[in-house]
Amino acid sequence: MARTGSVDSTSNKWLVTVAGMAGAIAMIMSSTIANVAVPTVMGAFGVGQDQAQWLATGFIATMVASQLLSAWFVRALGVRGAFLFINGVFFAGTAIAFFSPSFEMVVLGRVLQGFSAGIVQPMTMALIFVQFPPERRGQAMGVHSMGIQLAPMLGPLIGGLIIDTVGWREIFLVPVPICALAVVLGMLYLPGREEQGAPPKFDWVGYSLLVTSIGTLLAAGSNGQRYGWGSDAIALLLVLGVASAGAFVWLQLRSASPLLDFSLFRIPQFTSAVIVGFVFGLGNFASNYLVPVTVQEVQGLTPFLSGLMLVPAGVLVIAGTPLFGRMADVFPAHWIVICGLCLFALGNYLMSRTDANTTFLTFAWLVIVARCGMAVLVPALSTSALKALTSEQLHRGTGTINFIRQLGGSCGVASLVVFIEQRTQFHVEAMAATQTAANTASMELLSRVRSLLIEAGVSENVLGPAALHYLGEVIEAQAYARGFSDGFLMITVVFILAVIPAWTMGKSRTRAAS
């Protein structure tokens, strides 16, 4: 990214920081604010979870791809122009989501919001970095890191409160005042374009192939359960996605200025860190989606309480960030990463053992265990990855690992929803097969239901069918709860497997040092 210039005035320096962080916080908050609305939106539009998950997946997938556009926008429009343009796109997406008459239009609004969020994150990070002298840039990045972690925590809490008191559409308006403040400050204090002449060239062919690949593969994964994995539509999407991905890699390997520098993957320590980063992104976004939906669908909590459940863990993570960062400077990074992976896996395993009777406080403690694992992991992972690079590779390396981490997030939500649906169907069929005359528990339940219906004056002709219908609903509810439990278990297994590349990361570092 081109240098944006320094600001001499201390007050202006912080105003620039506030402007950039206000825009980033508002847009990143939007990434999680809709998660608590998933059950409500499913009811409002009559869609299943395979479609409703696009509220999160559409946002994340677009955010992943648009991050590679940040440097080009700054060079073409300048920081101020790019910042104002991106906020304009975000406002447009918000308006579409708020006024949308159909679920597809809501997803379109989320896609535009994700496009803006992806560009603004690296832009804001670079902008704040150059405003401070070298001896204070650690402080600046600390402010940036805390803001980035604060925003996803506030999203579910505020979103749940708005849904309970006003409605689900109004959650999209929450970031608007913050973005408006960012626009005003941006017009006053952000630097304009420094480069003269025509806008720089951009690899639009490569970028189009990347977007096509991500979009088609996610669409195939999300709709395979609904249309059938062997259907012509899914097969076409898979072929198009794989072909686009292959063409993108082929072009990048031959490009003088690639969007993704695949030569970095020749560094074993960096490659291992990228693999762990992908798993981190998968688990982070998948759990951010799964926890609020689970406690609403299984525990029966309100959207506000489901958002409130994430707050204690978020506060502890933010408070512990300086300590965890210091640990990464003192202890071997790969051991800290392994500890973080195991702690996150433990939290999710314990959540897989919960049921409808699990209390709010118990679930909140389990979330704290998992989130502390992620907080321990992040600083050490970044430190280990970047130490393996030269100063010339640093900017490309940070972009690559950030992109891969966000890509893991988009894959995580989509694959998790498909997995839960498959496991729910499996449990429905397995439990239905046990409903025979020899099943004393089910027979007793049917008898009690029939007695209650008789007391209510229900006709004898409908007693049997009504009791069986109730039994079917009980089976479906139990299968649904077990499907969510299996989702947490899947995340647990993936994070345990990630210990392998984390261990390899340490061995690669040892070989490089020797």
N, C-alpha and C positions, 0 to 999 in steps of 0.2 A: 504494500500500500504506500502511496506517495506520502511524503512527510507533509503534515498539515500545518506546521508552523507552531512556534511557541508563543505564549502570552506572558508578558512581563508582569502585569498586575496580578497580585495574589488574589484579589477579589474576582477578577475576570477569570482567573484560572479555575476557581471553584465554581463560578457560574457556568463555565464550559462543561465542567464535570457534572454539575447538576442537570444541565440540558441533556447531555448524552445519556446519563443514567436514568433520567425520567422517561425518555423514549424507550430505552432498553427494558426497564422494569415493567412498563405498561405492556409492551409486546410479549415479553417472556411470561408475565402473569397470565396472559391469554392462553398460553400453552396448556395450563392446568385448570383454568377456571371453568372450562366446560366439562371436565371429567365428572364432577358431582351432578351434572345435568343429564347424564346419559340415560338413567332410568326414566326420568321425566320426559325427555325427548322421544324415547321409544314409545311411550304411551301417547304423546301428542300427535305423532305422525304414523303410529301403527307399524313401526319397523322393528326388526329383530336386532340382536346384538351384533350380528355380522355386518349390518349396515350402520348401526349407531356408532360403532368404533371408528368410523371415518371422521367423526368429530375430532378425534385425537390424531388418527393416522394421516388424514389429509393435511392437517396443520404441520405435523412433524415432518412428513415427507417433503413438503414444499420448503420448509425451513432448512432441511438438509441441503437440497439442491441450490437454494438461493444464496447460501453462504459463499459460494465460489464467485458470486457476482459483486461482492462488496468492494473489492479493490478497483474493479473496472468502473463502478458507479462513482467512486471518489475521484478517480482520475478524469472521468468524463465531465462530471458536474461540479466537482469540488465538494468539500465536506458539507457546507451549508445547503447547497442545491440538492445533493443526494439525500441528506437528512430530511429536508422538507418534502421531497418527492416520495420517500418511503413512508413518511407519516401520512401523506395524502392517500397512498395505496391502502394503508392500514385503516384509515377512516372509511374508505370505500368498502372494504371488506366488512367492517363493523356494521355499516348501514345495510348491506345486503343480508348479513346474518340476522339482524334485528327485524327487518321488514319481510323476511323470506316467507312466501306462501307455501313452500314445499321443502322437504328434507334436503333435496338436491341443492337448492339455493343456499341453505344453511351451510352445507359442505363447501360450496363455492366461496362463501364469505370467509370460512375458516382457512381455505387455501390462500386467499389474498392476505389474511392476517399472518399466516405462516411464512409467506414470501417476504413480508416486511420484517418479521422477527429474525429470519435468517440473515438478512443483510445488515441489520442494525447491530448485531452482537459483535462481530469482528471490527466493524467501523467504530463503535464506541470504545472498544478496548484500545485500539490504536490511537484514537483521538485523545483519550485520557493519558495514555502513556507518554505522548510527546509534550504534554502541557507541563510536566514536572521535571526538575533536574534529576540526573542519574541517582543522586543520593536519596531522593524521595519517591522514586518510582515504585519501590516496594509498598510504600504506604498507599500510593494511588491504586495499585493492583489489588491491595487489600480491600479498599473501598469498593472497587469494581466487583470483586469476588463476593463480598457480602451482599451487594445488591442483586447479583445474579442468583444467589442462593435464597434470598428473601422473597423474590418475586414468585417462584413456584409454590412456596409455602403459603403465601397470602391468597393465591388464586382459589383453591378449594374452600378456604374458610369464608372469604367474602362471597364467592359464588353460592355456597350453601345458604348463607344468610339471605341473600337476594332472592333465591328460589323460594325459600320458606315464607318470606314476607311480601314479595311482589310477584315474581314470575320468572320463568327460565329465560325468556327473551332479554330481560333487562340485564342479565349478567354480561352481555356483550358491550353494554354501555359503561361498565365500571372503569375500564382503562382510558376512556375518552378524556376526562378532565386532566389526567396526568399527561396524556399526549398533547393536549392543548397547551399546557404549561411548557412542555418541551419545544413545541413549535415557536412559541413566543420567544423563549430564551435562545433558541437556535437562530432565529432571524436576527437577533441582536448581537450575539456573541460568537457564533461559529464562523470559522474562516471560510472564505470563498475559494474558487478554483485557482490554483497556482500555475498549472500547466497551460501553455498557450497553444493555439493551433487546433487542428481537428481532434476529436475524441480518439483515444487509442483503439487499436484493433482488438477484437475479442473473438475467441474460438467458439462462435455460435453453433457450428456444426457439432463439435464435441459436446457442448453444453446441451444441445437439443437431444443428442443420443443419450446422455446421462439422464435427463428428465424423463425421456421415453422409457428407458430401462427401469428406473425406479417406479414410475407410475404404473406400468403394465404388470410388473412382477408383484407389486403390492395388490393391485386389483385382482390378479389371478389368485393370490393367496387368500384374499378376503372373501372372494365370491365362489371359491372352489366347493365349499361345503353346500352352498345354496344351489348352484347349477350342476354340480357333479364334476369330480376331478377329471373324468374322461370326456367331458363335453367338448364340442367343437370350439365354443367361445373361450373356454379356459385354455385349451390347447393352443389356440391362436395367440392369446395373450402371453403365454409362456414362451412360445417361439419368438414372438416379437421382442419380448423383454430380454431373453438370452442373446438374440442377435444384436440388439442395440447395445447391450453391455459389452459383447465381444468387439463390436466396431469401435466403441468408445475406448476400450483398452488399446486396441490396435493403433488408433490415432494418437493416443497419448504417448505411446512408446516411440512414436516417430516425430513428435512435435518438439520444436525448439523451446517453446515456453508452454509446457503442459498445464492443464488445470490441476491434475494430480500427478505428482512426480513419483513414478513407480520405482525409480532408482533408489529411493530411500528404503525400500523393502529389502534391499541387499544387506542392510545393517541388522543383524539378528536381534540385538537388544531392542531396537526401535520396532521391529516387526512384532516381537512378542508383546511389547507394550500396546501396540495398535490392536492386537487380538484381544487383550484384556480390556482395552478401551471400548471395543465393540460390545463385549459382554456387559461392561458397565452401563453403556447406553441402553442396551436391551433391558437389563434389570431395572434401571432407574425409571424409564418411561413406562415399562410394563407394570411395575409395582405402583407407580403414581396413578395409573389407570385402574388397576385391579383393586386396591384397598378401598377407595370410596364406593365403587360399584358393589363390592362384596358386602360391606357393612350395611348398605342400603337394602340390597336384595335378600341377604341372608339374616342379618341381625335386625333389620327393620328400622334402622336409624334414619333420622331426617337428613336432608342434604347438608344442613348447617353442622350437625353433629359429626357427620362423616368428614367434613372439612376441618372441624375443630380437632379431630383425632390426630391429624398430621402436624398440628402446631407445636406440641412439646418437643417432638423429634427435630423439627426445623430449628427451633430456638437453640437446642443443645448443639446441633451441627454448626450453626453460625458462631456460637460462643466458643466452640472447640476448634474452629478452623486455624487460628494462630498456633495452637499447641500441636495440632496434627501436622501443620507445615514445618514446625521446628523438628518434629520427630523424623521427618523425611531427610533433614540435614544431618541428623545424628546417627540414625540406625540404617542398616542396609535396606534400600528401597523395596527390594523384592520380598523381603520378609514382612514388611509392613503391608504390602499389597496382598500377600497371602493371608495375613491376619484379617484384613478388611473383607476379603472375599469369603472367608469362613464365617465371620461375624454376620455378614449379610445373608449368607446361606442359612445360618442358624435361625435368624429372625423369620425368614420365610418358611422354614420347615415348621417352626412353632405355629405360625399362622395357618399352615395347612392342617393343623390339628384342631382348629377352632370349629365351632358350630353355632347354631342359632342361640345357644345359651351363654356364649362367651360374653363377658361384661365389657363395657366401654373402656374401663381402665386397663383391663387385661390386654385388650387389643392395642391400646395406645402404647403400652410398655413393649409389646412385640414390635411395633413400628419403630420405636426408639432403638431397639437392638439392631434392627436391619439398617436404619439410617446412619447409626454410628459407624457401622461397617463401611458404608459408602464414604462417610466423611474421612475415615482413616485412610481409605484407598486412594482418593483423588490426588492429594498433593504428592504422595510418593510415586504414583503412576506417572504424573506429568514430569516430575523431576528425573526419574529414570529414563523416560523416553527422550527428553530434550538433552540430557547429558551425553547421549550417544551421538549427537549431531555436531557438525562444525558450525561456526557462526554463519557461514554462507547458506547452510541448509536449514537454519533455525526457523525462518519465516514459512518456508514450504512445509517443514515438519509440523509446526503448530497448526497450520491449516489442514494438513492431512489427518492428523490424529483427531482434531475436532470434528472434521467431516465424517470420519469413520465412526466416531462415538455417536453422533446424531443419527447416522444411518442405522446403527444398531438399535437406537430408540424407535425408529419407524418400523423396523422389522419386528421388534419386540411386541408392540401392541397388536399388530396384525396377526402374528403367529400365535400369540397368547389367546386371542379371541377364538381363532379356529380350533385350537387345542381344547379350550373349555367346552366349545359346542360338541366336539367329537366325544369327549369324556362324559359330558352330560347325557348324550344319546346312549352311550355304552351303559351308564348306570341305570338309565330308564329301562333298557331292555333286560339288563341283568336282574333288577328288582322285580320287574313284571313277570319274569320266568319263575319266580319263587312264590307267586300269589296263587297257591293251590289250596285245596281243602285241607291239606295236611299242615298248612301254615297257621298255627293256633293264634299267633298275635294278630294276623290280618283278619281271621274269622271273628275274633273278639271285637276288633275295631268295627267290623261291619255290623255285628250284633248291637253294639252300643249306638251306632249311627241310626240303625233301624228303630231302636227304642226311642231315641230323641225325635225322629221324624213322626213316629206314631203319636207321641205326646203333643207334637205340634199340629196334629190333625191332618197329616199328609195322607193322600189316598193310598190304599194298599197296592194299586197297580204300579205306582212309581217308587215304592219303597226300595226294591232291589236295584233298579237302575240308578237311583239317587245315591244310595250307599256306595255302589261301585264307582260312580263318578267322583265321589269324595275321596275314595281310596286312590283313584288315579291321580287326583290333585296332590295328595300327600306324597305319593311316589315321585311325581314330577318335582315337587319342592325339595325333597331329599336328594334327588339326582342332581338338581341344580346346585345345591350346596356342596355336594361332593365334587362337582365339576370345578367350582371355584377353588376348593381345597387342592385338587390336582393341579390347578394353575400355579398356586404357590409352590407346590412340589416341583413342578417343571423348572421354575426359576431357581429353586434350590439346587437341582441337579446341574443346571448350566453353570452356576457360579462355582460349584465344586470342581467341575471339569476345567474351569478357567484357571485353577491352581497350577495346571500343567504348563501353560505358556508363562505364567508368573514365575514359576521355578526356572524355566528356561531363560527368562529375562535376567535372572541373577547369575546363571552360569555363563551367559554371553558376556555379561559385564565383567566377570572374573577373568575370562579369556582375553577380553580387550585390554584389561589393566595389565595383564602379564605379557 
